[in-house]
């Protein structure tokens, strides 16, 4: 089950109360105040983990409460601190405050950890209030309550390449040919109901290169406004470096104009925002084993005019698959290097 949104309530532990006590021992007259402080309440942390890939564990357990601190005791004994809780989230999770909508943190790297709710401070015992003029205080403090927050979690997959296109153009078949991913494949629209990730390896050691491909469920006209699977999955390509647009050039789709198909998907990417339409794109003419020659020729003319690389492929026969894999690997490597250089340049400027 792929769950990419969840809402959770977290409550950190309250601090323990301070104690009112006086030292009473044989042969120790006027022992004085000896009430200890209360212990601090447990914090709640959130940490990114590569071992998790969905938010399903939050969907079925949406409330988390840390342990409160123990109360202080006599003989100046401080109460034990409450145990912390660590919530694991997949890399690629964005944390929002549910009330204000403010983005709290973007977990873009593994093992990032932040405090999402701080435990309350323990109250002071009466020993803390003793002075030269107030030697038998009975004052004490109650522990402070822990923070309580409601958060919204949103998962955006971290992949180098996103496969986009109309439903049933062959995205699932392609990812099954170039990686070890085994998505559901069938001859009807919207077969893919959740994104699939696959690791693609190109070349041989020590020069082999690898990158992650995401098979995004099919888009249709109006997807940015919620039609079809809508914005439910469009956000998963926000983090990709490269888009590979599959266009069906056979007659099986029932859509006569491949150029119109391309323009519709590009318009949906632009309408969604997040600069999806500005991402580098490679075109792939799919199902060329049953291609309509007029459709293929029209798509070739369009790609040449627009400056897109076009790779005719057949995921069934394997034709053109290797060429497309190497082109993707080369482009991803180029984009990675460009990103690293820009990151170094921005650090030097700052």
JOQUI-V562315 format. One record per residue. RES is the residue in one letter. PHI is phi as a letter, one per 20 degrees, with the letter a starting at -180 (none if undefined). Layout:
# JOQUI-V562315
res,phi
RES,PHI
RES,PHI
This chain:
# JOQUI-V562315
res,phi
X,none
X,d
X,d
X,d
X,b
X,b
X,c
X,c
X,d
X,c
X,c
X,f
X,f
X,f
X,f
X,f
X,f
X,f
X,d
X,d
X,b
X,c
X,f
X,c
X,c
X,f
X,m
X,c
X,f
X,l
X,f
X,n
X,f
X,b
X,f
X,e
X,f
X,f
X,f
X,f
X,f
X,f
X,e
X,d
X,d
X,c
X,c
X,e
X,b
X,e
X,e
X,d
X,c
X,b
X,d
X,f
X,f
X,e
X,f
X,e
X,b
X,e
X,c
X,c
X,c
X,e
X,f
X,e
X,f
X,f
X,f
X,f
X,c
X,f
X,m
X,l
X,e
X,f
X,f
X,f
X,f
X,f
X,f
X,f
X,d
X,d
X,e
X,e
X,c
X,f
X,f
X,o
X,e
X,d
X,d
X,c
X,f
X,f
X,f
X,e
X,n
X,f
X,f
X,e
X,a
X,d
X,e
X,e
X,c
X,f
X,m
X,f
X,c
X,c
X,e
X,d
X,b
X,e
X,f
X,f
X,f
X,f
X,f
X,e
X,f
X,f
X,f
X,f
X,e
X,f
X,c
X,f
X,d
X,c
X,e
X,c
X,f
X,d
X,f
X,b
X,d
X,f
X,f
X,f
X,f
X,f
X,f
X,c
X,c
X,d
X,d
X,d
X,d
X,c
X,d
X,d
X,f
X,d
X,c
X,e
X,c
X,d
X,e
X,c
X,q
X,f
X,f
X,m
X,e
X,o
X,f
X,f
X,f
X,f
X,f
X,f
X,e
X,d
X,b
X,e
X,f
X,c
X,f
X,f
X,c
X,b
X,e
X,b
X,f
X,l
X,f
X,e
X,d
X,b
X,f
X,d
X,d
X,b
X,e
X,d
X,d
X,c
X,n
X,c
X,g
X,e
X,d
X,f
X,c
X,c
X,b
X,d
X,d
X,d
X,e
X,e
X,g
X,g
X,e
X,c
X,f
X,n
X,f
X,f
X,e
X,o
X,f
X,m
X,e
X,l
X,f
X,g
X,c
X,g
X,f
X,f
X,d
X,f
X,e
X,f
X,e
X,b
X,d
X,d
X,e
X,e
X,c
X,f
X,d
X,e
X,e
X,f
X,f
X,n
X,d
X,f
X,d
X,f
X,f
X,f
X,g
X,f
X,f
X,f
X,f
X,f
X,f
X,f
X,f
X,f
X,f
X,f
X,n
X,l
X,l
X,f
X,f
X,e
X,f
X,g
X,c
X,d
X,e
X,c
X,e
X,e
X,m
X,f
X,f
X,c
X,f
X,e
X,f
X,f
X,f
X,f
X,f
X,f
X,f
X,f
X,f
X,f
X,f
X,f
X,f
X,e
X,n
X,e
X,f
X,c
X,c
X,f
X,c
X,c
X,f
X,f
X,e
X,n
X,f
X,m
X,f
X,f
X,f
X,f
X,g
X,f
X,f
X,f
X,f
X,f
X,f
X,f
X,f
X,f
X,f
X,f
X,f
X,f
X,f
X,f
X,f
X,f
X,f
X,f
X,f
X,f
X,f
X,f
X,f
X,f
